[in-house]
Amino acid sequence: MLLEGSISRFNLASVLQFLAQGAATGVLEVRDFEEFGFIYLVDGKVEGISLPITDEKLGARLVKAGCLTELQLAEALMEDSTRSREEKKAKPLGQRLVEMGFTDEAAIRAVMERQTMDQVFELAHWKNGVFLYDEPEQMPHFQVAIQGNVQQFLLDAYRRIDEGEKARKKQLELSSEVCYKCPLTDDCSPGIQHKYLKKDVCLWREMGAVLDESYDRVRDARSLYRSKDEDAKSILDASLDTE
């Protein structure tokens, strides 16, 4: 992992600008409490964005544009539901539709460009969660790539924000991302929080800020949080190193 952090501390717009300026080629993974996604960058340009939970919007757009039938979309989404997270990461919905012979690259690219602008607009609103950037030895090869300019996407997003356009999902105002999803809040106390609750991790519950099936331990904690409290640090190290 080359770069990771908390979105509440480093907003995604700043992260994208940083990667674009460095002509980065890699995958920026983002995740919050509602969804996760992948932003694919090649030489600092956006080659594609995959938000698996909301990717059906691409299919709906293609149906509306007459590039895909509702039956074809249903078949593709049914097949998509059996795929793992890694498979979705390697092949976004648009590419799979082309491989299935349901539509062509030109139609996908035109719809993707508009969708990507909408996705960047949504991502610009994210206030919680984590980002993880990596540069795999072999980048996914996309038959359909838009090579979008990060600055242009962000300018469009902030123009729409200034004009009062609202994001699709309601933004959560959280005092603690960890407490938001903790099932034992009734058993907690101000004393426990004072001693164990840090910015992105709860040492008492051994929980990171954002968990999913691959985050069953406090994998985020070592890199997202550097404790100045030696006692807390020893507890954290023990929790990470114990099998």
Backbone as CSV, one residue per row, in Angstrom:
resi,resn,N_x,N_y,N_z,CA_x,CA_y,CA_z,C_x,C_y,C_z
1,MET,0.839,-1.192,0.000,0.000,0.000,0.000,0.875,1.243,0.000
2,LEU,0.700,2.130,-0.975,1.543,3.311,-1.080,0.987,4.508,-0.333
3,LEU,-0.334,4.589,-0.249,-0.955,5.764,0.353,-2.312,5.362,0.925
4,GLU,-2.558,5.720,2.174,-3.871,5.464,2.745,-4.132,6.481,3.844
5,GLY,-5.397,6.727,4.095,-5.736,7.713,5.106,-7.222,7.821,5.319
6,SER,-7.592,8.723,6.190,-8.988,8.960,6.537,-9.547,10.100,5.688
7,ILE,-10.709,9.884,5.117,-11.338,10.899,4.269,-11.753,12.110,5.096
8,SER,-12.038,11.900,6.364,-12.403,13.036,7.212,-11.216,13.975,7.421
9,ARG,-10.014,13.475,7.225,-8.812,14.302,7.400,-8.239,14.772,6.068
10,PHE,-8.351,13.944,5.045,-7.828,14.276,3.718,-8.934,14.023,2.700
11,ASN,-9.603,15.074,2.231,-10.747,14.869,1.340,-10.297,14.289,0.007
12,LEU,-11.226,13.610,-0.648,-10.890,12.883,-1.870,-10.452,13.802,-3.003
13,ALA,-10.988,15.019,-3.051,-10.579,15.962,-4.094,-9.091,16.249,-3.992
14,SER,-8.604,16.473,-2.772,-7.178,16.749,-2.571,-6.328,15.544,-2.932
15,VAL,-6.803,14.351,-2.578,-6.062,13.129,-2.891,-5.977,12.939,-4.405
16,LEU,-7.096,13.147,-5.099,-7.109,12.996,-6.553,-6.195,14.022,-7.228
17,GLN,-6.218,15.249,-6.751,-5.349,16.278,-7.316,-3.882,15.921,-7.114
18,PHE,-3.560,15.413,-5.944,-2.186,15.002,-5.647,-1.731,13.901,-6.602
19,LEU,-2.580,12.905,-6.807,-2.225,11.793,-7.692,-2.142,12.247,-9.146
20,ALA,-3.030,13.155,-9.541,-3.003,13.666,-10.916,-1.727,14.456,-11.180
21,GLN,-1.347,15.279,-10.231,-0.127,16.078,-10.387,1.114,15.207,-10.484
22,GLY,1.062,14.047,-9.818,2.185,13.120,-9.874,2.098,12.133,-11.022
23,ALA,1.146,12.340,-11.943,0.951,11.441,-13.088,0.899,9.983,-12.637
24,ALA,0.122,9.749,-11.592,0.065,8.422,-10.993,-0.673,7.414,-11.870
25,THR,-0.210,6.185,-11.819,-0.891,5.066,-12.463,-1.149,4.014,-11.398
26,GLY,-2.404,3.852,-11.012,-2.734,2.920,-9.956,-4.221,2.926,-9.664
27,VAL,-4.593,2.317,-8.564,-5.999,2.183,-8.180,-6.215,2.847,-6.822
28,LEU,-7.130,3.809,-6.783,-7.512,4.458,-5.532,-8.815,3.819,-5.060
29,GLU,-8.742,3.090,-3.958,-9.929,2.452,-3.391,-10.514,3.369,-2.330
30,VAL,-11.825,3.536,-2.353,-12.499,4.368,-1.356,-13.625,3.552,-0.743
31,ARG,-13.875,3.785,0.538,-14.958,3.053,1.195,-15.483,3.864,2.370
32,ASP,-16.792,3.827,2.520,-17.418,4.419,3.697,-18.458,3.432,4.204
33,PHE,-19.422,3.889,4.995,-20.358,2.982,5.627,-21.385,2.419,4.656
34,GLU,-21.597,3.079,3.525,-22.643,2.664,2.597,-22.111,1.933,1.369
35,GLU,-20.929,2.290,0.934,-20.433,1.696,-0.299,-18.920,1.755,-0.382
36,PHE,-18.389,1.079,-1.378,-16.962,1.135,-1.662,-16.808,1.314,-3.167
37,GLY,-15.640,1.710,-3.583,-15.439,1.909,-5.010,-13.971,1.974,-5.363
38,PHE,-13.701,2.028,-6.670,-12.342,2.055,-7.173,-12.221,3.115,-8.253
39,ILE,-11.189,3.937,-8.149,-10.897,4.948,-9.160,-9.596,4.530,-9.832
40,TYR,-9.650,4.304,-11.134,-8.498,3.811,-11.875,-7.812,4.982,-12.574
41,LEU,-6.528,5.152,-12.277,-5.766,6.263,-12.831,-4.639,5.746,-13.719
42,VAL,-4.452,6.394,-14.859,-3.339,6.084,-15.751,-2.690,7.403,-16.144
43,ASP,-1.424,7.557,-15.776,-0.683,8.796,-16.044,-1.424,10.018,-15.504
44,GLY,-2.050,9.864,-14.361,-2.723,10.986,-13.722,-4.115,11.289,-14.244
45,LYS,-4.606,10.495,-15.181,-5.950,10.704,-15.728,-6.878,9.584,-15.261
46,VAL,-8.149,9.909,-15.118,-9.129,8.917,-14.686,-9.495,8.029,-15.869
47,GLU,-9.167,6.752,-15.744,-9.497,5.803,-16.814,-10.877,5.193,-16.602
48,GLY,-11.323,5.205,-15.369,-12.649,4.667,-15.073,-12.906,4.718,-13.581
49,ILE,-14.172,4.688,-13.212,-14.571,4.637,-11.812,-15.592,3.520,-11.660
50,SER,-15.395,2.692,-10.644,-16.334,1.617,-10.362,-16.862,1.801,-8.950
51,LEU,-18.177,2.000,-8.845,-18.852,2.028,-7.548,-19.869,0.892,-7.591
52,PRO,-19.466,-0.330,-7.199,-20.305,-1.518,-7.417,-21.726,-1.404,-6.904
53,ILE,-21.946,-0.705,-5.803,-23.290,-0.620,-5.251,-24.201,0.237,-6.114
54,THR,-23.622,1.200,-6.827,-24.433,2.092,-7.653,-24.119,1.961,-9.142
55,ASP,-23.341,0.948,-9.534,-22.976,0.789,-10.937,-24.178,0.510,-11.835
56,GLU,-25.305,0.058,-11.263,-26.468,-0.184,-12.108,-26.941,1.089,-12.789
57,LYS,-26.495,2.244,-12.296,-26.856,3.497,-12.950,-26.325,3.548,-14.377
58,LEU,-25.133,2.951,-14.601,-24.593,2.915,-15.956,-25.537,2.120,-16.847
59,GLY,-26.006,0.964,-16.355,-26.937,0.163,-17.137,-28.221,0.906,-17.418
60,ALA,-28.750,1.595,-16.408,-29.988,2.357,-16.595,-29.791,3.465,-17.618
61,ARG,-28.642,4.095,-17.592,-28.350,5.154,-18.569,-28.270,4.586,-19.980
62,LEU,-27.668,3.401,-20.107,-27.548,2.775,-21.423,-28.918,2.371,-21.961
63,VAL,-29.783,1.875,-21.075,-31.148,1.524,-21.486,-31.880,2.775,-21.955
64,LYS,-31.763,3.852,-21.194,-32.430,5.106,-21.537,-31.923,5.661,-22.859
65,ALA,-30.625,5.446,-23.138,-30.032,5.941,-24.380,-30.294,5.007,-25.552
66,GLY,-30.947,3.871,-25.308,-31.253,2.931,-26.378,-30.085,2.050,-26.766
67,CYS,-29.058,1.985,-25.910,-27.865,1.184,-26.212,-27.932,-0.216,-25.626
68,LEU,-28.969,-0.476,-24.820,-29.078,-1.728,-24.105,-30.557,-1.973,-23.812
69,THR,-30.972,-3.247,-23.836,-32.356,-3.544,-23.475,-32.440,-3.843,-21.979
70,GLU,-33.628,-3.736,-21.437,-33.814,-4.022,-20.016,-33.508,-5.487,-19.713
71,LEU,-33.820,-6.382,-20.660,-33.540,-7.801,-20.467,-32.037,-8.054,-20.413
72,GLN,-31.281,-7.401,-21.300,-29.826,-7.544,-21.291,-29.226,-7.017,-19.995
73,LEU,-29.740,-5.880,-19.536,-29.249,-5.312,-18.281,-29.521,-6.259,-17.119
74,ALA,-30.724,-6.822,-17.064,-31.075,-7.749,-15.993,-30.150,-8.962,-15.998
75,GLU,-29.830,-9.480,-17.189,-28.939,-10.636,-17.297,-27.544,-10.287,-16.791
76,ALA,-27.056,-9.095,-17.182,-25.712,-8.677,-16.764,-25.632,-8.478,-15.258
77,LEU,-26.651,-7.867,-14.674,-26.648,-7.614,-13.234,-26.801,-8.907,-12.439
78,MET,-27.539,-9.868,-12.999,-27.692,-11.150,-12.327,-26.349,-11.875,-12.287
79,GLU,-25.626,-11.839,-13.406,-24.301,-12.458,-13.447,-23.348,-11.707,-12.513
80,ASP,-23.500,-10.370,-12.456,-22.637,-9.532,-11.631,-22.790,-9.860,-10.148
81,SER,-23.987,-10.268,-9.727,-24.237,-10.543,-8.313,-23.457,-11.746,-7.809
82,THR,-22.965,-12.596,-8.723,-22.197,-13.778,-8.322,-20.705,-13.505,-8.274
83,ARG,-20.293,-12.316,-8.672,-18.865,-12.001,-8.735,-18.338,-11.509,-7.390
84,SER,-17.073,-11.801,-7.151,-16.429,-11.345,-5.926,-16.031,-9.881,-6.057
85,ARG,-15.649,-9.287,-4.924,-15.234,-7.894,-4.933,-14.009,-7.705,-5.823
86,GLU,-13.084,-8.651,-5.805,-11.878,-8.550,-6.617,-12.207,-8.657,-8.102
87,GLU,-13.173,-9.493,-8.443,-13.577,-9.621,-9.848,-14.222,-8.328,-10.342
88,LYS,-15.035,-7.701,-9.475,-15.640,-6.423,-9.842,-14.572,-5.347,-9.996
89,LYS,-13.552,-5.428,-9.157,-12.450,-4.460,-9.225,-11.707,-4.593,-10.547
90,ALA,-11.522,-5.829,-11.023,-10.761,-6.065,-12.247,-11.555,-5.720,-13.506
91,LYS,-12.885,-5.873,-13.453,-13.700,-5.625,-14.641,-14.965,-4.859,-14.285
92,PRO,-14.973,-3.546,-14.473,-16.188,-2.765,-14.224,-17.330,-3.207,-15.135
93,LEU,-18.530,-2.796,-14.789,-19.732,-3.230,-15.501,-19.664,-2.911,-16.995
94,GLY,-19.190,-1.727,-17.346,-19.142,-1.340,-18.755,-18.344,-2.308,-19.598
95,GLN,-17.186,-2.730,-19.088,-16.352,-3.661,-19.827,-17.029,-5.021,-19.956
96,ARG,-17.711,-5.444,-18.899,-18.381,-6.738,-18.960,-19.524,-6.725,-19.974
97,LEU,-20.213,-5.593,-20.102,-21.297,-5.481,-21.086,-20.763,-5.608,-22.505
98,VAL,-19.581,-5.017,-22.758,-18.960,-5.131,-24.087,-18.576,-6.580,-24.350
99,GLU,-17.965,-7.242,-23.364,-17.533,-8.625,-23.524,-18.717,-9.570,-23.757
100,MET,-19.867,-9.212,-23.194,-21.065,-10.035,-23.385,-21.732,-9.760,-24.725
101,GLY,-21.232,-8.763,-25.462,-21.768,-8.446,-26.775,-23.069,-7.672,-26.754
102,PHE,-23.386,-7.042,-25.631,-24.650,-6.326,-25.496,-24.602,-4.910,-26.066
103,THR,-23.421,-4.319,-26.135,-23.288,-2.956,-26.659,-21.858,-2.758,-27.144
104,ASP,-21.533,-1.565,-27.645,-20.179,-1.343,-28.160,-19.446,-0.286,-27.333
105,GLU,-18.147,-0.191,-27.573,-17.290,0.693,-26.791,-17.673,2.163,-26.927
106,ALA,-18.002,2.595,-28.133,-18.315,4.014,-28.347,-19.522,4.435,-27.512
107,ALA,-20.547,3.592,-27.485,-21.752,3.909,-26.711,-21.437,3.924,-25.223
108,ILE,-20.667,2.928,-24.790,-20.289,2.860,-23.376,-19.479,4.095,-22.983
109,ARG,-18.510,4.472,-23.817,-17.628,5.593,-23.477,-18.403,6.898,-23.346
110,ALA,-19.327,7.141,-24.253,-20.105,8.384,-24.205,-20.934,8.464,-22.930
111,VAL,-21.551,7.344,-22.547,-22.371,7.323,-21.333,-21.483,7.365,-20.095
112,MET,-20.322,6.692,-20.164,-19.406,6.668,-19.029,-18.864,8.053,-18.692
113,GLU,-18.610,8.851,-19.705,-18.073,10.194,-19.461,-19.038,11.014,-18.610
114,ARG,-20.326,10.941,-18.949,-21.326,11.661,-18.166,-21.466,11.054,-16.773
115,GLN,-21.442,9.711,-16.715,-21.570,9.042,-15.431,-20.382,9.347,-14.527
116,THR,-19.186,9.381,-15.104,-17.990,9.649,-14.307,-18.033,11.042,-13.699
117,MET,-18.535,11.997,-14.442,-18.691,13.336,-13.890,-19.649,13.316,-12.705
118,ASP,-20.715,12.527,-12.816,-21.670,12.408,-11.712,-21.044,11.688,-10.520
119,GLN,-20.212,10.678,-10.799,-19.571,9.942,-9.720,-18.571,10.814,-8.966
120,VAL,-17.804,11.618,-9.697,-16.863,12.535,-9.045,-17.631,13.549,-8.200
121,PHE,-18.776,14.002,-8.705,-19.634,14.909,-7.945,-20.054,14.270,-6.625
122,GLU,-20.447,12.985,-6.671,-20.828,12.273,-5.454,-19.633,12.115,-4.512
123,LEU,-18.494,11.720,-5.058,-17.313,11.490,-4.232,-16.821,12.767,-3.572
124,ALA,-17.058,13.908,-4.223,-16.639,15.194,-3.651,-17.377,15.494,-2.362
125,HIS,-18.520,14.819,-2.119,-19.308,15.029,-0.907,-18.901,14.096,0.240
126,TRP,-18.114,13.077,-0.057,-17.778,12.111,0.987,-17.016,12.795,2.114
127,LYS,-17.460,12.567,3.342,-16.802,13.156,4.509,-16.278,12.094,5.470
128,ASN,-16.661,10.847,5.246,-16.259,9.760,6.142,-15.653,8.622,5.339
129,GLY,-14.990,7.709,6.054,-14.429,6.543,5.403,-12.928,6.630,5.247
130,VAL,-12.393,5.742,4.414,-10.947,5.689,4.193,-10.654,5.571,2.700
131,PHE,-9.434,5.954,2.334,-8.955,5.746,0.964,-7.663,4.954,1.032
132,LEU,-7.437,4.135,0.014,-6.227,3.329,-0.074,-5.749,3.357,-1.523
133,TYR,-4.539,3.837,-1.745,-4.003,3.901,-3.107,-2.862,2.911,-3.256
134,ASP,-2.901,2.156,-4.339,-1.854,1.178,-4.602,-1.542,1.175,-6.097
135,GLU,-0.354,0.710,-6.425,0.056,0.600,-7.823,0.400,-0.857,-8.103
136,PRO,-0.597,-1.629,-8.521,-0.364,-3.058,-8.765,0.640,-3.273,-9.887
137,GLU,1.319,-4.401,-9.828,2.307,-4.721,-10.864,1.655,-4.774,-12.242
138,GLN,0.439,-5.278,-12.273,-0.294,-5.350,-13.541,-1.640,-4.657,-13.372
139,MET,-1.753,-3.489,-13.990,-3.016,-2.752,-13.921,-4.094,-3.462,-14.738
140,PRO,-5.345,-3.373,-14.293,-6.443,-3.910,-15.114,-6.440,-3.251,-16.487
141,HIS,-6.685,-4.031,-17.509,-6.756,-3.478,-18.867,-8.215,-3.248,-19.218
142,PHE,-8.544,-2.006,-19.543,-9.922,-1.663,-19.850,-10.122,-1.500,-21.356
143,GLN,-11.089,-2.225,-21.880,-11.458,-2.005,-23.274,-12.107,-0.630,-23.431
144,VAL,-12.793,-0.190,-22.372,-13.477,1.093,-22.405,-12.823,2.001,-21.366
145,ALA,-12.110,3.034,-21.831,-11.440,3.954,-20.929,-11.731,5.384,-21.374
146,ILE,-11.966,6.267,-20.406,-12.346,7.633,-20.773,-11.189,8.612,-20.713
147,GLN,-10.114,8.286,-19.935,-8.949,9.153,-19.803,-9.361,10.588,-19.470
148,GLY,-10.137,10.715,-18.414,-10.669,12.009,-18.022,-9.685,12.857,-17.231
149,ASN,-9.788,14.161,-17.394,-8.942,15.105,-16.682,-9.498,15.345,-15.276
150,VAL,-8.688,15.064,-14.270,-9.140,15.179,-12.876,-9.594,16.602,-12.568
151,GLN,-8.828,17.589,-12.996,-9.160,18.973,-12.687,-10.505,19.373,-13.302
152,GLN,-10.761,18.934,-14.525,-12.030,19.256,-15.174,-13.204,18.603,-14.449
153,PHE,-13.013,17.357,-14.023,-14.068,16.673,-13.276,-14.365,17.401,-11.965
154,LEU,-13.316,17.818,-11.261,-13.504,18.495,-9.982,-14.127,19.872,-10.166
155,LEU,-13.716,20.587,-11.209,-14.310,21.902,-11.491,-15.805,21.762,-11.762
156,ASP,-16.176,20.713,-12.526,-17.593,20.463,-12.797,-18.333,20.133,-11.505
157,ALA,-17.699,19.310,-10.637,-18.337,18.920,-9.382,-18.586,20.129,-8.492
158,TYR,-17.580,20.986,-8.355,-17.734,22.133,-7.462,-18.647,23.207,-8.054
159,ARG,-18.730,23.268,-9.370,-19.703,24.171,-9.991,-21.114,23.733,-9.629
160,ARG,-21.373,22.443,-9.705,-22.692,21.911,-9.383,-23.016,22.081,-7.895
161,ILE,-21.989,21.943,-7.058,-22.193,22.169,-5.628,-22.543,23.627,-5.366
162,ASP,-21.810,24.540,-6.020,-22.078,25.975,-5.859,-23.480,26.344,-6.338
163,GLU,-23.975,25.612,-7.341,-25.315,25.883,-7.872,-26.409,25.261,-7.019
164,GLY,-26.010,24.563,-5.948,-26.990,24.018,-5.013,-27.440,22.600,-5.289
165,GLU,-26.810,21.924,-6.234,-27.205,20.543,-6.522,-26.839,19.642,-5.353
166,LYS,-27.740,18.736,-5.005,-27.546,17.872,-3.852,-26.984,16.514,-4.259
167,ALA,-26.214,15.921,-3.360,-25.674,14.583,-3.592,-26.777,13.553,-3.489
168,ARG,-26.544,12.385,-4.065,-27.535,11.312,-4.059,-27.833,10.821,-2.646
169,LYS,-26.803,10.599,-1.866,-27.034,10.048,-0.534,-26.829,11.109,0.533
170,LYS,-27.550,10.948,1.610,-27.460,11.884,2.715,-26.103,11.756,3.392
171,GLN,-25.477,12.895,3.665,-24.177,12.888,4.309,-24.342,12.806,5.825
172,LEU,-23.563,11.920,6.410,-23.641,11.717,7.848,-22.657,12.633,8.571
173,GLU,-23.150,13.295,9.611,-22.280,14.097,10.458,-21.963,13.256,11.691
174,LEU,-20.732,12.789,11.795,-20.370,11.862,12.853,-19.334,12.463,13.795
175,SER,-19.557,12.244,15.075,-18.527,12.632,16.039,-17.433,11.577,16.076
176,SER,-17.792,10.340,15.732,-16.827,9.251,15.672,-17.305,8.215,14.667
177,GLU,-16.480,7.925,13.673,-16.825,6.910,12.683,-16.871,5.526,13.318
178,VAL,-16.002,5.305,14.305,-15.963,3.998,14.947,-17.257,3.758,15.719
179,CYS,-17.675,4.740,16.530,-18.876,4.586,17.345,-20.130,4.433,16.487
180,TYR,-20.115,5.015,15.289,-21.298,4.973,14.426,-21.750,3.547,14.164
181,LYS,-20.819,2.633,13.968,-21.172,1.277,13.593,-20.945,0.276,14.721
182,CYS,-20.532,0.739,15.898,-20.255,-0.179,17.000,-21.552,-0.724,17.586
183,PRO,-21.686,-2.046,17.718,-22.929,-2.621,18.264,-22.994,-2.586,19.792
184,LEU,-21.928,-2.137,20.441,-21.883,-2.169,21.902,-21.836,-0.781,22.520
185,THR,-22.467,0.187,21.870,-22.419,1.553,22.386,-23.062,1.661,23.768
186,ASP,-24.049,0.820,24.065,-24.709,0.874,25.376,-23.783,0.411,26.499
187,ASP,-22.791,-0.428,26.144,-21.856,-0.928,27.150,-20.643,-0.023,27.320
188,CYS,-20.542,0.971,26.476,-19.396,1.877,26.517,-19.644,2.947,27.582
189,SER,-18.613,3.722,27.868,-18.719,4.792,28.857,-17.749,5.905,28.499
190,PRO,-17.956,7.109,29.022,-17.017,8.209,28.771,-15.589,7.841,29.173
191,GLY,-15.451,7.052,30.231,-14.119,6.651,30.666,-13.432,5.759,29.656
192,ILE,-14.192,4.807,29.124,-13.639,3.911,28.097,-13.266,4.710,26.851
193,GLN,-14.146,5.604,26.435,-13.871,6.406,25.240,-12.633,7.270,25.429
194,HIS,-12.494,7.878,26.598,-11.345,8.741,26.856,-10.043,7.957,26.763
195,LYS,-10.062,6.716,27.250,-8.837,5.924,27.286,-8.536,5.221,25.968
196,TYR,-9.565,4.729,25.287,-9.341,3.845,24.148,-9.784,4.387,22.786
197,LEU,-10.672,5.384,22.760,-11.194,5.852,21.482,-10.265,6.893,20.886
198,LYS,-9.675,6.556,19.739,-8.775,7.457,19.035,-9.457,7.936,17.759
199,LYS,-8.730,8.679,16.948,-9.333,9.297,15.768,-9.969,8.274,14.832
200,ASP,-9.268,7.196,14.544,-9.747,6.242,13.544,-9.829,4.814,14.059
201,VAL,-9.716,4.625,15.376,-9.691,3.272,15.888,-10.170,3.250,17.340
202,CYS,-10.833,2.166,17.708,-11.214,1.933,19.096,-10.363,0.776,19.610
203,LEU,-9.459,1.063,20.530,-8.569,0.032,21.044,-9.313,-0.936,21.966
204,TRP,-10.393,-0.482,22.566,-11.193,-1.331,23.448,-11.864,-2.442,22.662
205,ARG,-12.477,-2.080,21.539,-13.208,-3.053,20.727,-12.358,-3.640,19.608
206,GLU,-11.113,-3.151,19.450,-10.232,-3.570,18.359,-10.927,-3.377,17.017
207,MET,-11.445,-2.179,16.812,-12.190,-1.860,15.596,-11.558,-0.667,14.895
208,GLY,-11.455,-0.763,13.574,-11.048,0.370,12.770,-12.254,1.198,12.383
209,ALA,-12.005,2.313,11.715,-13.093,3.224,11.373,-14.064,2.613,10.376
210,VAL,-13.570,1.868,9.409,-14.426,1.273,8.386,-14.050,-0.193,8.251
211,LEU,-15.012,-1.057,8.447,-14.757,-2.494,8.388,-15.616,-3.150,7.316
212,ASP,-15.083,-4.193,6.708,-15.885,-5.054,5.845,-15.286,-6.446,5.940
213,GLU,-15.604,-7.311,4.984,-15.165,-8.683,5.106,-13.644,-8.826,5.097
214,SER,-12.925,-7.893,4.528,-11.467,-7.975,4.494,-10.828,-7.152,5.600
215,TYR,-11.656,-6.508,6.425,-11.142,-5.677,7.516,-11.605,-6.239,8.860
216,ASP,-11.490,-7.566,9.032,-11.988,-8.169,10.265,-11.051,-7.934,11.440
217,ARG,-9.899,-7.340,11.179,-8.990,-6.941,12.246,-8.709,-5.453,12.085
218,VAL,-7.895,-4.911,12.947,-7.657,-3.467,12.916,-6.521,-3.165,11.947
219,ARG,-6.720,-3.536,10.687,-5.647,-3.384,9.712,-5.323,-1.924,9.455
220,ASP,-6.342,-1.084,9.513,-6.116,0.337,9.271,-5.286,1.009,10.352
221,ALA,-5.394,0.501,11.563,-4.975,1.285,12.716,-3.492,1.657,12.704
222,ARG,-2.635,0.729,12.331,-1.204,1.000,12.427,-0.785,2.172,11.545
223,SER,-1.391,2.289,10.379,-0.993,3.361,9.464,-1.832,4.621,9.604
224,LEU,-3.103,4.483,9.983,-3.955,5.662,10.096,-3.794,6.369,11.430
225,TYR,-3.232,5.678,12.420,-3.129,6.273,13.747,-1.750,6.000,14.325
226,ARG,-1.081,7.023,14.760,0.208,6.900,15.412,0.053,7.412,16.840
227,SER,-0.021,6.523,17.798,-0.297,6.915,19.177,0.926,7.518,19.839
228,LYS,0.687,8.571,20.602,1.731,9.153,21.436,1.670,8.558,22.849
229,ASP,0.662,7.753,23.070,0.458,7.115,24.370,1.069,5.718,24.296
230,GLU,2.221,5.509,24.939,2.922,4.242,24.827,2.080,3.082,25.341
231,ASP,1.266,3.339,26.369,0.410,2.287,26.899,-0.607,1.844,25.865
232,ALA,-1.222,2.827,25.188,-2.200,2.509,24.147,-1.531,1.803,22.988
233,LYS,-0.300,2.213,22.656,0.413,1.623,21.524,0.693,0.146,21.790
234,SER,1.090,-0.199,23.023,1.374,-1.597,23.324,0.124,-2.444,23.230
235,ILE,-1.021,-1.893,23.623,-2.292,-2.624,23.504,-2.624,-2.859,22.045
236,LEU,-2.438,-1.821,21.210,-2.733,-1.938,19.794,-1.840,-2.950,19.122
237,ASP,-0.521,-2.902,19.412,0.413,-3.853,18.809,0.058,-5.276,19.192
238,ALA,-0.341,-5.481,20.429,-0.707,-6.820,20.873,-1.929,-7.324,20.129
239,SER,-2.887,-6.440,19.911,-4.119,-6.851,19.215,-3.852,-7.175,17.783
240,LEU,-2.872,-6.497,17.160,-2.571,-6.736,15.751,-1.734,-7.980,15.543
241,ASP,-0.895,-8.308,16.520,0.051,-9.389,16.337,-0.428,-10.732,16.881
242,THR,-1.524,-10.719,17.614,-2.050,-11.951,18.184,-2.866,-12.711,17.138
243,GLU,-2.585,-13.957,16.962,-3.353,-14.758,16.006,-4.677,-15.161,16.623
